[in-house]
Structure formats: C-alpha cells, structure tokens
Amino acid sequence: VSARVDRVLASLSEFMRMVTDVESLLARSEDVCDFGAGTPPELAAPAYVDALKHAAEPRSADWFGYKGAHRPAQEAAAAGLSAELGIEFLPEDILLTRGAHGALAAALGAVVEAGDEVICPRSTSTWR
Amino acid sequence: VIAAAITPRTRMLLLNTPHNPTGRIFSAGSLEALGTMLDAASARNGRPIYLLSDQAYSRILFDGNVMVTPARFYSRSLLVHTYSKSSLAPGQRLGYLALPPDMPEKGQLRRAIAAVGLASGNTLPDAVMQYALGDIDHLSVDLAGLQSKRDRMVAALQSYGYTLHVPQATFYLLVRSPIDDDAEFARRLRQDRVVVLPGRTVDLAGFFRISLTATDAMIDRALPVFAAAMRDARRPASS
C-alpha cells in the first residue's frame, strides 16, 4: 500500500470501524433506527423507479454502448440548474459525473497539482 | 478565517453550502465578500484560485429559505450537484460539475475535466443514469415531511437537554455530545439499536450527526433512547 493511501486509511479508520459495527447490528436485527448515513429507509418513489425503467428500455443497438456525455441529459440539467440559481448555464458546461464524488474528483484532478494547497474550512467554525 | 489560510500555493477553496452537517446556508453577503477576497488573492498569487462549491443539498431547503450560489459573485466557481440527495438514492451515482457562463478558461477546463474522467477510469455516469436524468431532475424529497421531522426531533432533543441548532437546510441535525467522547456516546445509543454518526469519524469531535431520513416509526422508538442516554450521561460516575 502506498504511503499516501496509508495516511488515508489512518484518517478513515474510525469511520470504517463504525461502518463495520453498524453492518453487524443490521445483520443481527431488523429493528434498527438508522440516523447514520442518510440511507433510504423506505422503497424509492414510484416516479424515480419509472424513470429508471424507462431509461433501461433500449431504443437503439448502441443504447448500452460506450457513452460520452448525453446531450439531452446536459440540456435537462442546465435547464434545472438555471431555474434553481437564476443564472443561465449552457448544456456544454454541464459535465456529467458519477454523483458528487465524481464531480469533486474531476475538479480536483483537473486543477490541483502536487504541492498545491486546497483549503477546506472546519465544519463547525461558524457554528459554535 | 479563510483569508488568513491563503498562501501563494493555494489553488482551491472547498465550500459546502448548504452545509453538511450544520445545515447552514451561506448568505449572499458573506459569499460576495468571499468572491472579492478570492479575486484579490488570485491577483496577488499571479494565478487563479478556484472555488469548488459543493451544493449537494441546494434543493433541500427549509422554511422557504433561498439558496445563493457563490458563482453569482466569483466566476471561477465550479459547482457540484448530485441527485443522490433529492432522489434519496445515493447508490445510483448521478451528478455533475457545472461551469458558470462567465468563467474564464472555460473551454480549457472542460477539456481537462473530460481528460481526467478518461484517465481515471471514467467519471461519467452509466448510460442508463444519463438517459434517466431528464425525468429525475425535477424530483424532490418530501420537504414538508422532512421539516416536520426536523421540528419534532429538535424540540424533543432540546427538551431532554441536548444542545443543537435548527438547520436551515440539508437533512441533518448536528448535536453536541453530552460526553466528550462522541464515539462512546454513539456506542451507548447503538446498544439500543439507534445509529447516529459520531463526529470524530468525520473530524467533528464532540458532536454527533442525526440524519432525518429515518422513518416516523424509527423516531418514535428512538426518542426515549435519546432521553435515557442523556440521563445516563448526566448521572455522576460514582452512583
């Protein structure tokens, strides 16, 4: 394991220990009140399930082929974000990612070099 | 505080608004001041400082609060959005990075981000998730339901003696642990099969976090556990 990942493991150890504890609790009992990670407690909304079902129905031979950015998805996201924030975003400026983690990784990877500093404010500095 | 942390090597500032886990929304005034400060620091450094704005909870706002993005005041903002929260489906990875229309070096950044995606094993969502995005974008969690859970839990926890603020957004409550060791306190709650996130696992020692995505039935069963755990914590060690 690289020294860098070793440091990551050390900082995650407490979190990973807790995840293991919770998993074993969930395996032993169905009566667990989970206020932990924002896990969905109930079946997904029918509208969400319908959206996935509809999207999984192939409409062309290359439906599940290698996929770059899907323009209609960029257009829909740009329209939604423009309405939300009151700024006109362009579809080509919406870079689709695997959730927020993918977006954070892509941004850091594109801009930050070894030796650069990234400032991450302490969560509760404005709270206490 | 942030201005004091900037050095000639600073390349990026990570901001999370609305903020997990405090539930605070950064005000327009504080974001405007931040933008002015970052413009000056970028000029001083001779290269731009990017603002990476994680807005994962931008559509989960309580009490009619309004989300303001730092992109309004700082053109070198990269905005992070995810559908994990608004759809309550974090296992289905879908989100995006948005570049504001007035961002300088926009084309160069778009190409760089696409290249990072390819080089790192592709950060693009699966094809099916991309096809579904148009139908998912307008979906929302039950905000009224979340807000009533928030109000019920805040009132109950405060009445037991817990210290916490009322979040303006997100689906979290950040609560001060009644004992110094929040991991120990979380273990105490887990004895009664109540799971919370201990603060020290995420660099927030002395606190724990409650996610309001739990059901009403879970809240019914958990509230007496929170009350009892507080009584235990206040009991003198000798008794």
Interface residues (C-beta under 8 A of the other chain):
Chain A: E14 F15 M18 D21 V22 L25 S29 D31 V32 C33 D34 F35 G36 A37 G38 T39 P40 P41 E42 A44 A45 A47 Y48 D50 A51 L52 H54 A55 A56 W63 F64 G65 K67 G68 A69 H70 P72 A73 E75 A76 A77 A78 A79 G80 L81 E84 L85 I87 E88 F89 L90 E92 D93 I94 L95 L96 T97 R98 G99 A100 H101 G102 A103 L104 A105 A106 A107 L108 G109 A110 V111 V112 E113 G115 D116 E117 V118 I119 C120 P121 R122 S123 T124 S125 T126 W127
Chain B: V1 I2 A5 I6 T7 R9 T10 R11 M12 L13 L14 L15 H19 P21 T22 R24 Y50 L52 D54 A56 S58 R59 M67 T69 A71 R72 L78 L79 V80 H81 T82 Y83 S84 K85 S87 L88 A89 P90 Q92 R93 L94 G95 Y96 L97 A98 L99 P100 P101 M103 K106 L109 R110 A112 I113 A114 A115 V116 G117 A119 S120 T123 L124 P125 D126 A127 V128 M129 Q130 Y131 A132 L133 G134 D135 I136 D137 H138 L139 H165 F171 Y172 L174 A183 A186 R187 R190 R193 V194 V195 V196 L197 P198 R200 T201 V202 D203 L204 F207 R209 I210 S211 L212 T213 A214 T215 M218 I219 R221 A222 V225
